[in-house]
Amino acid sequence: MAIYTKLSLEDYSSKPSHNHFYNGPLSDYIESSVNSYAQYNSFFEELKGIAEDVRVCAELPIKINHQTISNQIIRYRDAFKLPEDSLRIPLILYWKKGEAEKAILLSTTTYIEAKGYYYCLTEPNTAFSDARNEVLALVLNENSLGDIKQAFDNLYNDKRATGAVQRSLDRKYLVDVDEMKEQCVELAKNYFDSAIEQLYDMDEKSDLINATIGKVFLIKKALYVQYMMSKDILTTRHEGEVKKQRQFAKAYADEIPIVSLSAMWRATREETEESAEAKTETE
């Protein structure tokens, strides 16, 4: 089923509820109380100027498919234990023009994370697997607004194919898989360090722990699939041997550090205990 048809007809009444989920016209979202990105309202208005009928789906929950081979190869088992609404795509802009249905998926952190969302959303045997050639992945921040607007114009007015636009963006934001790997390693470290620091002062810790596990899975997924999809790497590095390419893709993904659910919970308990001990010593 095509992306617009799937999103506009889907019954979300059974989806896990959370405060900022929305699925409807962009014009209504701009004025709504669930709009978490009001700082971009003027930009959203510019997109409406290109296409008045554009719609938005905000905070769409997605599941990690346990059966997908790439997910099994990545082997971050704790990601399979996450509640089904732990991973949510921040924004999807989507529309239908004539017979064409297109969408732009937006992460609010990094381009790499956006690619991870895309690969999870459209992987085989999922509800959106048939829409993989209709969805573009991008990051939403002040520096990327020009790229989003240009991509939107290209797709809405059928100036360029989705895949061609995505490859151009990959060249801008990723450079190559070796640099991407270094970025992913740094991102994962930052995610875990930031989470541990925040968890120390939080009463309800599960949401942040689950979200952190999910984000690291996304960047591992993005790196693995990006490596596997490169025909240039297949021919120049691996002499056309897909098995060898798969082994190296796994090795790259394995370099991204992980922290288990139990270790994250244990780290927060240990910090709390250390703080209590320090307080006792000073009394």
N, C-alpha and C positions, 0 to 999 in steps of 0.2 A: 504494500500500500504506500502511495506517495506521501511525502512529508506533510503537506498542507492538509490533505484528507485525513491522515492519521491523527494529527494534532487537533484539528477542528472538530472531528467527530468522536474523539475518544471520550469515554465516560470516566471522569476523574473522581467520581463520588466515592469510590472505594480506595483511593490513594491515601497514604498516610497524611494526616492533616498537619500543616504547619502554617505559621502566620503570614508568610509572604508568597504563598503560591497564587499564581494568577494565570489565566489563559483566556485571551480575548483581544479586542482591538487595542493597538498601541495608543490611540487617542484617549481611550478610557484609562489605560494604565498610567499615563502621565499624570492624570488628576487623582489617581486612587491612593488610598491610605497604605496600600501594600507595596507601593513603589519604593524600593530600597535604593534606587539610583537616581534620585531626583536631581542630583548635581549635573546629570546629563540631559535634563529635560529640553534644553534649547537645542541640543544635538538631535534628540528624538524628533523634535519639531521639524528639523531640516530633513530627516528621513521621510516624514509625512509629506513634505513638499514634493518628494520624488514619487511617493506611492501612498495615497491617502488610505488605502485599504490594508496596509501592513498590519499584521497581528503580532502579539508577543506571548510567549509562554515563559513564565518566570518560576524558578525553583522547581524544575521538573525532576522528580525522583527517577533515578536509573539504578538498575541492578547489575551486579557483577555476575556474569554468566559462568557458573562453575564448570560447565562442560566444554567451553571454548578451549581449544588446544593451547593457544598463546597464553591464556590465563593460567593454565596448568603448568606451563613451562616457566612462567614468571615466578611461581611458587611463593607467593606471599599469602600464606594460608589464612592469616588473621583477617585478611580482606574479605574472605568468604564468610566470616562470622558476623559481619557488620549488619545492623538492622537495615531493612530495605530502603529506608529514606535517608540514610547517612550521606549518600552521594546525590547531590542535586545540581543540575545545570543552572547556573545563575540566570541566563537569558537566552532565549531562542527567538529571533525575529523571523517570521515566515509569511509567505504570501503565495497567491495563485494569480497568474496572468495568462489568460487564454488557457492552454492545456499545460503550461509549464508551472511546476510547483517547486519552490526554492526556499532555503532557510540559511540564516547565519547564526551559528552557535557561538556564544560569547562567554568566555571565562573572565573573571574580574581580577585574576592574579597574574598569570603568565600565559604566553602563547603555547608553551609546552603542555600546560595543564589543559588548555582548550583542545589540543590534539588528543590528549588522553580521553577527555569527555567524548570527543567525536568517535574515536575507535571503540569505546565501550557502547555508545549509543547505536552504532551501525554495524557492529560485528555480526557474523552469521548466526542465524537462529534466534534473533531478537525481533521485537516488534517493529524496529526501524531499519532492519537490514536491507530492505529494498530501496531505502532512501539514501544510500551512501553516496550516490552521485548527485544528489540534490542539496547536500548540506555542506556549508563552508565553516571552518573553525577559525576564530580570531579572538584576540584579547581586547577587553574594554578598559581603556585608560586614556588619560589626556593625550598621550603621544600617539595613540592608534586611531583616533577619530577620523583622520583623513583617509586611512586605509580602509576603515569600515565603510565610510561613505562612498569611496571609489568602488569597493567590492559590491556594495549594495546596488550602485548605479549599473555596474557591469552585468550583474546577474538579473536585476529586474528588467533592464532594457535589452537583455539577451545579446550583449556586446561580446562577452567572452564566456566560455564554458566554465563550470564550477571547478573542475579539476585543474584547468589552466590557471585560474586565479589562485587556487590553493598552492600550486607549485611555485608561483611567483612570491607568495607570502612566505613559503618555506625558505626560499633562498634569502629573503630579507631577515627573517627572525631566527633561523636555525643555522645557517651557513653550511655546516656538515654534521654528520653523526658523531664525530669525535669531539667537536666542541659541544654538541648537544649533550653528550655523556657527562662532560665536566659540569655543565650547567645543572643537569639532573642531580648529580652527586651533591652539589652545593645547595640546591633547593631542598633536598631531603634532609640534610643536616640542619638547615635553617628551620624547616617545618617542625622537626622534633625538638630542637633547642627552644624555639618560641613556645611550643605547646607546654613543655615541662615548666617553663618560667610562668606561664599564665595559669597553669593548673594549680600551682602552689596556693593561689589566692581565691580559688573557685570552690564553691560548695558542690555544685553539680558539674562533675567532670566528664561524664560519659559522652556528651555531645562533641566536645572538643577532641577527646581521644579518638572517637570513631571517625570524625572528619579528618584528623591528621593521618590516620591509617589509610583512609580512602584517597587522600591527596597524593600520598607517596605511591600508592598503587597506580594512580593515574599517570604519574610521570614515568614509572617503570614500564607501564603499558605503552605509553607514547614512544619511548626510546626503542623498545623491542620491535614494535610494529614498523616504526619508521626505518629501522635498519633492515628489516625483512622486505620491505616494499621497494628498496632501492635496487633497480636493475643494474645501475652502474657498479655498485658494490658487489653484486653477484658476479659480474663479468670480470671486473678489474682486480678484486681481492680474492675471489673464491673460485675462479675458473669455471663459472657456471654451475657449481655444485651447491644445490639448495641445502643439503644436509650440513655442509660446512658453514654456510651462511647462517643457518639456524643456530648452530653451536656458538658462533661468535655473537649473534644477537642476544642469546641467553647470557653469555659471559659479560656483555656490556650491561645488561639489565641487573645482573648479580652484583655489579660494582656499586649500585645505588644502595646506600645503607638502609636498613630497616630496624625498627624497634617493635617488639611484640606488644600485644595488648596487655599481657600480664606484666611485662617490664615497665610499661608506662604507668600502670596502676601502682606498681611497687615503688617506682621512682618518686611518685607524689607522696606515698606513705612514708618513705624514708626521709624525705625532706621535712615532712611534718614532724616526724619523730626527732630529727636532728634539731629542729627549731625549738621543740619542747625541752630537749635536753639542755640546749644553750640557755634557754630562759631560766631553767632550774639552777644552772651553775652560777648565774648572775644574781640570784636571789639570796 
